[in-house]
Amino acid sequence: MSKEPPDHPVAGSTPSHPPSPHDSLEGEDRAEGSRRDRRRARRAIRGARRRALPRLRRLLPTWRIAVGGLLSLLLLGTAAFVALYLLVPVPDPNARAVAQSTVYYYADGTTELARTGKVNRQDVAIGQIPPAIQHAVVCAEDRSFYRNKGVDLKGMLRAAWRNLQSMAASGKGTQGGSTITQQYVKNFYLTQDQTITRKVKELFISLKVDRQQSKDDILAGYLNTSYFGRNAYGIQTAAHAYYGVDAAKLTLAQGAYLATLLQAPSSYDVKTSTPANRVKAVARWNYVLDGMVSMGFLRPAERASLTFPEPLDPKPTKSLSGQAGYLVGVVDDYLTNTGVLSAASLKAGGWKITTTFDKAKQDAFAAAVRSELTAQLDPKARPDADTHVRVAGASIDPATGRIVAVYGGPDYAGQPFNDATRQDNQVGSTFKPIDLAAGLEGNHSTQYGHRITTETLYDGDSRLSITGGPTAYAPSNEDDINYGDVTLRYAMMKSVNSVYAQLGVDIGLAEVRRTAVKLGIPETVPGMDPANTSMTLGTATPSAIDLAAAYATFANHGQAITPWPVLKLERPGDSEVPKLPGHPARAAVARGTADAVTDVLEDVVSPSGTGALALGLDRPAAGKTGTTDNNRSAWFAGYTPELAAAVGLFREDPKTHAKLPLAGTAGYARINGGAFPTAIWTAYMGGALRGTPVKHFDLQLDRDNQPAEAPPPRTAPGRPRSPVPAPSAPRMPAPASSPTPSPTAPPARLPTGRPSRPPTATAVPLLPGL
């Protein structure tokens, strides 16, 4: 038998040498090669089958390629979605979204005075929007609002499909698929730009906002930022623009119409739209209400009872023209100067400010200026005299300090400078009641030791040298009249300069200044320097508001209240609103002093007084005229028991603000405080107090301040005291034919301020008395 070669082992026997690692690697290579071969073979078979297919069929991907591609796209899309969700932040609100208008109201709290701000909007909390109105908006704009997560993919796809159909038919798409959340995000955080970038941001921010905010917060934000037409942003201003009420007082039918406007504000305004658009607006209003029924927000019976609510006619947006700008300026200055609001906070808007201004009184002031002055000016005929004539006016309630009316100029739009608050016009002899109050307060005496009362005698001759003053001074009286010895009462009635110049020195000019400040004249006002002997004749330049405040103190029996213009400050939706300051009364002078001044000023408003024109008011009144050096300003300040007011008249260069003489104005050679200012004051007070009961002054006078002689004729309130010219036709006093009239001589028993006339010093005329 032959034998196998020794190098071939018998099957099942143990190899004669141990296995090598190379043996296993070679086996794996052979197996892998076998698998590759099989795959190649399968691909080759599939390729052959595909090549056998028709050409068009070969262009379609296989199911394996399609599934693989879709899975890849899904994975990539998911990764991109997650990345964008993480990378796109919720931004800060855009500037326009947070900008709101500040609305100013007259004292009644409902009559709008003005509104400021570039965006006409007032935010309100969701609690101030009736639930039925909220539901109407949801049914109009996003019926899945309470279910969706900020976006509605189904709605977006449906809108996209309808847009495609519409574009195929008409070339334009019309459907929107945005949710309320998306619209809120667009309004509040983004812009209205129609770009892919903005739409992508809107999508992801909406998802985040829905997680971070409640549905109520989102709906409130949407309703406060949406545009409703008529320049109204937000439902609060829309409610006023279309129905004249706050959002909280809207009816369901009205709210449904406002919800209708959200889709097409201009087209659906039934007061300005075409008949066809009116039909569309009413149809959408019905769509909104039917949606409320279908969603369970409204009973069918109630739905059937509703009729379309006709809105108001459009009105111009309140601006700062007319008197509004002057009043707003007074309010803004008060809030910032008292530290209630910073200028930045006020400018940010959103405030609701109820002022102290009374609309009827404000209108009466403007009407008085027009009828008593403007109507008599003729700039074409008298271009050098009737141009640039200006009026400053203010009125205050003495009992409360409320500023009830301000006249700052004819129209803020044309003259934005407020003449009622300026402090650069001398007030002349309207300062003399302050001199008298300073003399009566305490226990002052003349330089000869006589106690000062309203009946103290002083030498009233013109150009007397003032004794004891810090500077040489010899003032002239109006028309250079010599009055001889007259009481302080009579000197006030005739506005005798020499008397009150000496009185101020006898009291002490520093004391006069202190009394003025206590009565309400700001201590920073120029012209109250005790080093100037002429101070007592009205070199001070308080504003019309300041002067009215001082006279209001007399009317309030010596109790001074700093004038104020704001009744209430609110910010809808903000629980932390700054508190307004209080308005406590402070004792400026004793009641006896204030009442004695009032008693004397009643004599000024008499047939023989410089304020005779004010008799046309036909009520008890007290006041004082004032005319300054070179006729550069003229004033009348006065009061009844319930109302005080000051009126100033002046001319100025509109470029340099240099004061121009009033001589020649309206054709008169000279303008005194007893003319146009008194006429305006009388007409204003008559309009402001029309229909109110006549009140009497309740005066408490001590014996020394009782008139020692028969006072000028006074008649019972409600009847004219004498046949004086009507206030609508002021007449300028003609120059006296004789420089020495014969005033009623006071009783010789009265104490005198100067027993004999001292030598006359060099005359230094400063302030004509009237």
C-alpha positions in Angstrom: 0.0 0.0 0.0 1.2 3.4 -0.8 1.4 6.0 2.0 0.3 9.7 2.0 3.0 12.2 1.9 4.0 13.2 5.4 3.3 16.9 4.7 -0.5 16.2 4.4 -2.1 15.5 7.7 -4.8 12.9 8.0 -8.3 14.3 8.4 -9.2 14.7 12.1 -5.7 14.4 13.2 -3.8 17.0 15.2 -1.6 19.1 13.0 2.0 18.5 13.6 2.6 22.3 14.2 0.6 24.9 16.2 -1.8 27.3 14.3 -0.6 30.7 13.3 -2.5 34.0 13.7 -2.1 34.5 10.0 -4.4 31.6 9.5 -7.4 33.3 11.1 -6.8 36.7 9.3 -6.7 34.9 6.0 -10.0 33.3 6.8 -11.6 36.6 7.7 -10.3 38.1 4.5 -11.8 35.3 2.5 -15.2 35.7 4.3 -15.2 39.5 3.7 -14.3 39.1 0.2 -17.1 36.6 -0.2 -19.6 39.2 1.2 -18.3 41.9 -1.1 -18.6 39.6 -3.9 -22.2 38.9 -3.0 -23.1 42.6 -2.7 -21.5 43.3 -6.0 -23.4 40.6 -7.5 -26.7 41.9 -6.1 -26.0 45.4 -7.3 -25.1 44.2 -10.7 -28.4 42.3 -10.8 -30.4 45.4 -9.7 -28.5 47.5 -12.2 -29.3 45.1 -14.9 -33.0 45.1 -14.0 -33.1 49.0 -13.8 -31.4 49.2 -17.2 -34.1 47.0 -18.5 -36.8 49.5 -17.4 -38.1 52.3 -19.7 -36.2 55.6 -19.7 -38.8 57.6 -17.8 -39.1 55.0 -15.1 -35.4 54.9 -14.6 -35.6 58.6 -13.6 -37.6 57.9 -10.4 -35.7 57.0 -7.3 -36.0 53.6 -5.8 -37.9 53.2 -2.5 -34.7 52.6 -0.7 -33.3 55.9 -2.0 -36.5 57.7 -1.2 -36.8 56.4 2.4 -33.1 57.1 3.0 -33.4 60.7 1.7 -36.5 61.4 3.7 -34.9 60.0 6.9 -31.8 62.2 6.2 -33.9 65.2 5.7 -35.9 64.5 8.8 -32.8 64.2 10.9 -31.3 67.4 9.4 -34.6 69.3 9.8 -34.9 68.2 13.5 -31.3 69.2 14.1 -31.8 72.6 12.5 -35.1 73.1 14.4 -33.5 72.4 17.7 -30.5 74.6 16.9 -32.7 77.5 15.8 -35.0 77.2 18.8 -31.9 77.4 21.0 -30.2 80.2 19.1 -33.2 82.5 18.5 -33.7 84.5 21.7 -36.9 86.4 22.8 -35.7 90.0 22.2 -36.6 93.1 24.0 -39.8 94.8 22.9 -39.3 97.2 20.0 -39.5 100.9 20.7 -42.9 101.4 19.0 -44.5 98.6 20.9 -43.7 100.1 24.3 -44.4 103.7 23.3 -47.7 105.0 24.5 -49.5 108.3 24.4 -50.1 110.3 27.6 -53.7 111.5 27.8 -54.6 114.7 29.6 -58.2 115.3 30.8 -60.0 118.4 32.1 -61.1 118.4 35.7 -64.2 116.4 35.0 -62.0 113.3 34.2 -63.8 112.5 31.0 -63.3 115.5 28.6 -60.0 115.0 26.8 -57.7 118.0 26.8 -54.8 116.6 24.8 -52.7 113.6 24.1 -48.9 113.5 23.5 -46.6 110.9 22.0 -45.9 109.6 18.5 -48.0 106.4 19.1 -51.6 106.9 20.1 -52.0 104.0 22.5 -52.9 103.4 26.1 -52.2 100.0 27.5 -54.9 98.3 29.7 -54.7 95.1 31.8 -56.6 92.0 30.6 -59.0 92.5 33.6 -60.1 95.8 32.0 -61.2 94.1 28.8 -64.6 92.3 29.2 -64.3 88.5 28.7 -66.9 88.7 25.9 -64.7 91.1 24.0 -61.7 88.8 24.5 -63.7 85.9 23.1 -64.8 88.0 20.1 -61.2 88.7 19.2 -60.3 85.0 19.6 -63.2 84.0 17.3 -62.1 86.6 14.8 -58.4 86.0 14.6 -57.4 82.6 16.0 -60.0 80.0 17.1 -57.4 77.6 18.2 -55.7 80.2 20.4 -56.5 78.5 23.7 -55.3 75.1 22.4 -52.3 75.8 20.2 -48.7 76.1 21.4 -48.1 79.5 19.9 -48.2 78.4 16.2 -50.8 76.4 14.3 -49.1 74.3 11.6 -52.3 73.0 10.2 -53.6 76.6 9.9 -50.4 77.7 8.2 -50.6 74.9 5.7 -54.3 75.6 5.1 -53.5 79.3 4.5 -50.6 78.4 2.2 -52.8 76.1 0.1 -55.5 78.8 -0.2 -53.0 81.4 -1.1 -51.8 79.1 -3.9 -55.3 78.7 -5.1 -55.9 82.4 -4.9 -52.7 83.3 -6.7 -53.6 80.8 -9.5 -57.0 82.5 -9.9 -56.2 86.2 -9.4 -52.4 86.5 -9.0 -52.7 87.5 -5.3 -52.7 85.6 -2.1 -55.2 86.6 0.6 -55.1 84.2 3.5 -53.0 84.5 6.7 -52.2 81.6 8.9 -50.6 83.4 11.9 -51.9 82.8 15.4 -52.7 85.5 17.9 -49.4 84.7 19.5 -47.5 85.1 16.2 -49.2 88.5 15.6 -48.4 89.6 19.1 -44.7 88.6 18.6 -44.6 90.5 15.3 -46.1 93.6 16.9 -44.3 93.6 20.2 -40.9 92.1 19.5 -40.2 92.3 15.8 -41.3 94.5 12.8 -43.8 94.4 10.1 -41.2 93.5 7.4 -42.3 90.8 5.0 -39.0 88.8 5.0 -38.1 85.2 5.4 -35.8 86.0 8.3 -38.5 87.9 10.2 -41.0 85.1 9.6 -38.6 82.5 10.9 -37.8 84.5 14.0 -41.5 85.0 14.5 -42.1 81.2 14.5 -39.5 80.3 17.1 -40.1 83.3 19.3 -43.8 82.5 19.3 -43.1 78.9 20.5 -40.9 80.3 23.4 -43.4 83.1 24.3 -46.2 80.5 24.5 -44.1 78.6 27.1 -43.1 81.7 29.1 -46.3 83.7 29.2 -49.9 82.9 30.0 -52.6 83.0 27.4 -54.1 86.0 29.2 -50.8 87.9 29.0 -50.4 87.1 25.3 -54.0 88.2 24.5 -53.5 91.4 26.5 -50.3 92.1 24.7 -51.9 91.5 21.3 -54.9 93.8 22.1 -52.6 96.5 23.3 -50.4 96.5 20.3 -52.7 95.9 17.4 -53.8 98.7 15.0 -57.5 99.3 14.8 -57.5 102.3 12.3 -58.2 105.9 13.0 -54.6 106.2 14.4 -55.6 104.1 17.3 -53.2 101.5 18.6 -54.6 99.2 21.2 -58.1 98.4 22.2 -58.4 101.3 24.7 -57.7 104.0 22.2 -59.8 102.2 19.6 -62.8 102.1 22.0 -62.5 105.9 22.4 -62.0 106.5 18.7 -65.0 104.4 17.6 -67.4 104.6 20.5 -66.2 107.2 22.9 -65.9 104.9 25.9 -63.2 103.0 27.8 -62.6 99.4 26.7 -64.1 98.2 30.0 -67.5 99.7 28.9 -67.7 98.3 25.4 -70.8 96.2 24.6 -70.5 92.8 23.0 -71.7 94.1 19.7 -69.2 97.0 19.8 -66.3 94.7 20.8 -67.2 92.3 17.9 -66.9 95.2 15.5 -63.5 96.2 16.9 -62.5 92.6 16.5 -63.7 92.8 12.9 -61.4 95.8 12.3 -58.3 93.8 13.1 -58.3 92.2 9.7 -58.7 95.4 7.6 -58.8 98.5 9.7 -59.2 101.1 7.0 -61.4 99.0 4.7 -63.8 98.0 7.4 -64.3 101.5 8.9 -68.0 101.8 8.0 -67.9 105.6 8.3 -65.3 106.1 5.7 -65.4 102.9 3.5 -67.1 102.2 0.3 -70.6 100.6 0.3 -69.0 97.3 -0.8 -66.5 97.3 2.0 -69.3 98.2 4.5 -71.1 95.0 3.3 -67.9 93.1 3.9 -67.4 94.6 7.3 -70.9 93.7 8.5 -70.4 90.2 7.1 -67.3 89.7 9.1 -69.0 91.1 12.2 -71.6 88.4 11.7 -68.8 85.8 11.2 -67.3 86.8 14.5 -70.5 86.5 16.4 -71.4 83.2 14.7 -68.0 81.9 15.7 -68.7 82.8 19.3 -71.9 80.7 19.2 -70.1 77.7 17.6 -67.4 77.9 20.2 -69.8 78.1 23.1 -69.0 81.7 24.1 -72.5 83.1 23.2 -76.0 81.8 23.4 -77.9 81.6 20.1 -80.8 83.7 21.6 -78.5 86.5 22.6 -76.7 86.3 19.3 -80.1 86.8 17.5 -80.8 89.9 19.5 -77.7 91.8 18.5 -77.7 94.5 15.9 -74.8 96.2 14.2 -73.4 99.0 16.4 -72.8 102.1 14.3 -69.5 103.8 15.4 -69.0 107.5 15.9 -67.8 109.7 13.1 -64.0 110.0 13.0 -62.6 113.0 14.9 -59.3 114.7 14.6 -56.7 113.4 17.0 -56.2 115.6 20.0 -53.0 117.7 19.6 -51.4 120.6 21.3 -52.9 123.3 19.2 -55.1 126.1 20.6 -54.8 126.4 24.4 -53.9 122.7 24.9 -50.2 123.1 24.5 -50.0 125.8 27.2 -52.0 123.7 29.7 -49.9 120.6 29.0 -46.8 122.6 29.6 -48.0 123.8 33.0 -48.9 120.2 34.0 -45.6 118.7 32.8 -43.5 121.4 34.5 -45.4 120.7 37.7 -44.9 117.0 37.6 -41.2 117.2 36.9 -40.4 120.2 39.2 -42.1 118.5 42.1 -40.2 115.3 41.5 -43.4 113.2 40.9 -42.1 112.1 37.5 -38.8 112.3 35.7 -38.7 113.9 32.3 -37.8 110.5 30.8 -40.7 108.8 32.5 -43.1 111.4 31.4 -41.8 111.2 27.8 -42.1 107.4 27.8 -45.9 107.9 27.9 -48.7 105.7 29.1 -50.0 108.2 31.7 -53.5 109.3 32.3 -53.5 112.7 33.8 -56.6 114.5 35.2 -55.9 118.2 35.5 -57.5 120.9 37.5 -58.4 122.9 34.5 -62.1 123.6 34.1 -63.0 123.5 30.4 -65.8 126.1 30.7 -63.5 128.6 32.5 -60.7 127.9 30.0 -63.0 128.6 27.1 -64.2 131.7 28.8 -60.6 133.0 29.2 -59.8 132.5 25.5 -63.2 134.1 24.5 -62.5 137.1 26.7 -59.2 137.8 25.1 -60.7 137.5 21.6 -63.7 139.8 22.3 -62.0 142.4 24.5 -58.7 142.8 22.8 -58.1 140.8 19.6 -61.2 142.1 18.0 -60.0 145.7 18.4 -56.5 145.1 17.0 -55.8 146.0 13.4 -52.2 145.0 12.5 -52.7 146.1 8.9 -53.8 149.6 9.8 -51.4 149.9 12.8 -48.4 147.6 12.0 -46.2 149.4 14.5 -48.6 149.2 17.4 -51.0 146.3 17.0 -48.5 143.6 16.2 -46.9 141.3 18.7 -49.4 142.2 21.4 -49.5 139.4 24.0 -51.7 138.4 26.9 -50.7 136.4 30.0 -53.5 135.1 32.2 -54.2 132.7 35.0 -57.1 131.9 37.3 -57.0 130.0 40.7 -59.6 128.7 43.1 -58.6 130.5 46.4 -60.0 127.8 48.6 -58.1 124.9 47.1 -55.2 126.4 45.1 -56.4 124.7 42.0 -55.4 126.3 38.7 -58.6 126.4 36.8 -57.6 128.3 33.7 -54.5 129.5 32.0 -54.1 131.8 29.0 -50.6 131.4 27.5 -51.2 132.7 24.1 -53.6 132.6 21.1 -52.5 129.2 19.7 -49.7 126.9 20.9 -49.2 125.7 17.3 -48.2 129.2 16.2 -46.8 130.6 19.5 -45.4 127.7 21.6 -44.0 130.1 24.3 -46.3 130.1 27.3 -46.9 133.7 28.4 -48.7 132.7 31.6 -45.6 131.2 33.1 -42.9 133.7 32.0 -41.3 135.8 34.7 -40.0 138.8 32.8 -42.8 141.4 32.9 -43.0 143.9 35.7 -46.3 143.9 37.4 -46.3 147.6 38.4 -48.9 148.8 40.9 -50.5 145.3 41.3 -47.7 144.9 43.8 -49.1 147.7 46.1 -51.6 145.3 47.9 -48.5 143.4 49.0 -47.0 146.6 50.4 -50.2 147.3 52.3 -50.3 143.7 53.7 -46.7 144.1 54.9 -47.6 147.3 56.6 -50.7 146.0 58.3 -49.1 142.7 59.4 -47.6 143.0 62.9 -47.2 146.4 64.5 -45.4 148.6 61.9 -45.2 152.3 62.3 -44.4 155.2 60.1 -41.0 156.9 60.5 -42.8 159.4 62.8 -44.1 156.7 65.1 -47.7 156.4 63.9 -49.1 152.9 63.6 -49.8 151.9 60.0 -53.4 151.1 59.2 -55.5 151.4 56.1 -56.5 154.9 57.3 -53.0 156.3 57.9 -52.3 159.5 56.1 -49.4 160.0 53.7 -48.4 162.8 51.5 -49.6 162.0 48.0 -47.9 164.7 46.0 -46.0 163.7 42.9 -42.2 163.5 42.8 -41.7 163.6 46.5 -38.3 162.5 47.6 -38.6 159.2 49.5 -37.1 159.5 52.9 -34.9 156.7 54.4 -34.6 154.5 51.3 -31.4 152.7 50.3 -31.3 154.7 47.0 -32.5 158.2 46.1 -36.0 158.0 44.6 -38.7 160.5 43.8 -41.5 158.7 41.9 -44.0 160.6 39.8 -47.7 159.8 40.0 -49.8 159.1 37.0 -50.2 162.3 35.0 -48.0 164.0 37.7 -51.0 164.6 39.9 -50.5 166.0 43.4 -53.0 164.5 45.8 -51.9 166.1 49.1 -52.4 164.1 52.3 -54.4 160.9 51.6 -55.1 157.7 53.4 -53.5 154.4 52.3 -57.0 153.3 51.4 -57.5 156.3 49.1 -54.0 156.0 47.7 -54.7 152.5 46.7 -57.9 153.4 45.0 -56.1 156.1 43.0 -52.8 154.2 42.8 -50.7 157.0 44.2 -47.0 156.1 43.7 -45.5 158.5 46.2 -47.5 157.1 49.1 -46.7 153.5 48.5 -43.0 154.1 47.8 -42.7 155.8 51.2 -44.8 153.1 52.9 -42.4 150.4 51.7 -39.4 152.2 53.2 -41.3 152.8 56.5 -42.1 149.1 56.8 -38.6 148.0 55.6 -38.0 146.7 52.1 -36.8 143.4 53.3 -40.1 142.9 55.2 -42.0 143.8 52.1 -40.1 141.1 50.2 -40.7 138.5 53.0 -44.4 139.3 52.9 -44.5 138.9 49.1 -42.9 135.5 49.3 -45.3 134.3 52.0 -48.2 135.4 49.9 -47.1 133.3 47.0 -44.5 135.3 44.9 -41.5 133.0 44.4 -38.4 134.2 46.1 -36.4 133.7 42.9 -38.5 136.2 40.9 -36.3 139.1 39.7 -37.1 142.6 40.8 -37.6 142.1 44.5 -34.2 143.5 45.6 -34.5 145.3 49.0 -31.5 147.4 47.9 -33.8 149.1 45.3 -36.2 151.7 46.8 -38.5 151.4 43.8 -39.2 147.7 44.6 -42.5 148.5 46.3 -43.9 150.0 43.1 -43.8 146.7 41.2 -40.3 146.1 39.7 -40.9 142.4 40.4 -41.7 140.1 37.5 -43.8 137.2 38.7 -45.8 135.2 36.2 -49.5 135.5 35.8 -49.9 132.3 37.8 -47.7 133.7 40.6 -49.6 136.9 40.8 -53.0 135.2 40.8 -51.7 133.0 43.6 -50.8 136.0 45.8 -54.3 137.5 45.2 -55.9 134.2 45.9 -54.2 134.3 49.3 -56.0 137.6 50.1 -59.3 136.0 48.9 -58.6 133.0 51.2 -58.3 135.2 54.3 -54.5 135.0 54.4 -54.2 131.3 53.9 -51.7 130.6 51.1 -51.8 127.4 49.0 -49.2 126.8 46.3 -51.1 126.6 43.0 -51.3 123.1 41.5 -52.7 121.7 38.2 -53.0 117.9 38.6 -55.9 116.1 40.3 -55.0 112.5 39.5 -52.2 110.6 38.0 -52.7 107.1 36.7 -51.0 104.5 34.5 -53.3 101.7 33.4 -51.9 98.4 34.2 -49.3 99.8 36.6 -50.0 99.4 40.3 -47.0 101.5 41.4 -47.9 105.1 40.5 -46.1 107.9 42.2 -48.1 109.9 44.8 -49.0 113.5 44.1 -47.9 116.0 46.7 -50.4 117.4 49.2 -51.7 121.0 49.1 -51.7 122.2 52.7 -52.7 125.8 53.4 -50.2 127.9 55.3 -50.7 131.1 57.2 -49.1 133.9 55.1 -50.7 136.8 56.9 -53.3 137.2 59.6 -56.9 137.1 58.6 -57.5 140.6 59.7 -54.6 141.8 57.5 -55.9 139.9 54.4 -59.5 141.0 55.0 -58.4 144.6 55.4 -56.6 144.4 52.0 -59.7 143.0 50.4 -61.8 145.8 51.9 -59.4 148.4 50.4 -59.3 146.6 47.0 -63.1 146.7 46.8 -62.7 150.5 46.7 -60.5 150.1 43.7 -63.4 148.4 41.9 -65.6 151.5 42.3 -66.7 154.4 40.1 -63.8 156.5 41.5 -61.2 153.7 41.5 -58.8 152.7 38.7 -60.5 149.4 38.4 -64.0 150.9 37.7 -64.4 148.8 34.5 -64.6 145.7 36.7 -68.0 147.0 37.9 -69.4 145.3 34.8 -69.0 142.0 36.6 -72.0 142.9 38.7 -70.7 141.0 41.7 -68.6 141.9 44.8 -65.0 142.1 43.6 -61.7 143.3 44.7 -58.6 144.0 42.6 -55.8 146.3 41.5 -54.6 147.8 38.3 -50.9 148.1 37.3 -49.0 150.0 34.6 -45.3 150.0 34.3 -42.6 152.4 33.2 -42.8 153.6 29.6 -46.1 151.7 29.2 -44.3 148.4 28.6 -46.9 146.3 30.5 -50.3 146.6 32.0 -52.1 144.4 34.5 -55.2 143.8 36.5 -55.3 141.2 39.3 -58.4 140.6 41.3 -60.9 138.2 42.9 -64.4 137.5 44.0 -65.0 135.3 47.1 -64.7 132.1 45.0 -62.3 132.9 42.2 -59.0 134.8 41.6 -57.4 135.8 38.3 -54.6 137.9 36.9 -54.3 139.4 33.4 -51.2 141.0 31.9 -50.8 142.8 28.6 -47.5 143.5 26.9 -45.7 143.7 23.5 -42.3 142.3 22.6 -40.0 141.8 19.8 -40.6 138.2 18.6 -36.9 137.6 17.9 -35.1 139.3 20.9 -38.1 139.3 23.3 -37.2 142.9 24.1 -40.3 144.7 25.5 -42.0 147.2 23.3 -44.3 150.1 24.4 -48.0 149.5 24.4 -48.6 153.2 23.4 -50.7 153.2 20.3 -52.2 149.8 20.7 -55.7 149.6 19.3 -55.4 153.3 18.5 -55.0 154.5 22.2 -52.2 156.8 23.1 -51.7 155.0 26.4 -52.7 151.6 27.8 -53.3 151.4 31.5 -54.1 148.4 33.7 -57.6 149.8 34.1 -58.3 149.4 30.3 -57.8 146.2 28.4 -56.5 144.0 31.3 -59.5 145.0 33.4 -61.9 144.4 30.5 -60.5 141.0 29.8 -60.6 140.1 33.5 -64.2 141.2 33.8 -65.3 139.3 30.7 -63.5 136.2 31.9 -64.9 136.3 35.4 -68.4 136.9 34.0 -68.2 133.8 31.8 -66.5 131.7 34.5 -69.1 132.5 37.1 -72.1 132.6 34.9 -75.0 130.8 36.5 -73.4 130.6 40.0 -74.9 132.3 43.1 -73.5 135.7 44.0 -71.3 135.5 47.0 -70.3 138.2 49.5 -66.9 138.8 51.0 -66.9 137.6 54.7 -64.5 140.2 56.2 -63.3 140.5 59.7 -61.9 144.0 60.1 -60.4 145.5 63.3 -61.4 149.0 64.3 -58.3 150.7 63.0 -58.8 149.4 59.5 -62.4 150.5 59.2 -62.9 153.4 56.7 -63.0 156.6 58.7 -64.8 158.5 56.0 -67.6 157.5 53.7 -66.2 155.0 51.3 -66.7 155.3 47.5 -70.3 154.4 46.6 -71.1 150.7 46.7 -74.4 149.1 45.8 -75.8 145.8 46.7 -74.3 142.9 44.8 -76.2 142.1 41.7 -76.8 145.7 40.6 -74.4 148.1 38.9 -72.8 150.5 41.2 -72.7 153.3 38.7 -73.2 153.8 35.0 -69.7 152.8 33.9 -68.6 151.9 30.4 -69.3 148.3 29.4 -66.2 146.1 29.7 -66.3 145.3 26.0 -65.5 148.9 25.2 -62.6 150.0 27.4 -61.7 153.6 27.3 -58.3 155.0 28.1 -58.2 157.7 30.8 -57.6 161.1 29.2 -54.7 163.2 30.7 -55.8 165.5 33.4 -56.2 169.2 32.5 -55.0 170.2 35.9 -52.0 168.7 37.6 -53.6 169.2 41.0 -57.0 167.6 41.4 -58.9 168.0 44.7 -59.3 164.5 46.2 -61.6 164.1 49.1 -59.7 165.3 52.1 -59.4 162.7 54.9 -60.3 163.7 58.4 -57.6 165.6 60.2 -57.7 163.4 63.2 -56.1 160.5 61.4 -52.5 159.8 62.1 -50.2 160.9 59.3 -47.2 159.3 57.8 -45.5 162.6 57.2 -46.8 165.8 58.9 -45.3 168.1 56.2 -43.8 167.8 52.8 -40.0 167.6 52.8 -37.9 169.3 50.2 -38.3 167.8 46.7 -35.5 165.7 45.4 -34.5 165.1 41.8 -37.4 163.2 40.2 -36.7 159.7 39.1 -39.9 158.5 37.4 -40.1 154.7 37.3 -43.6 153.4 37.5 -46.7 155.2 36.5 -49.2 154.2 39.2 -52.2 152.8 37.2 
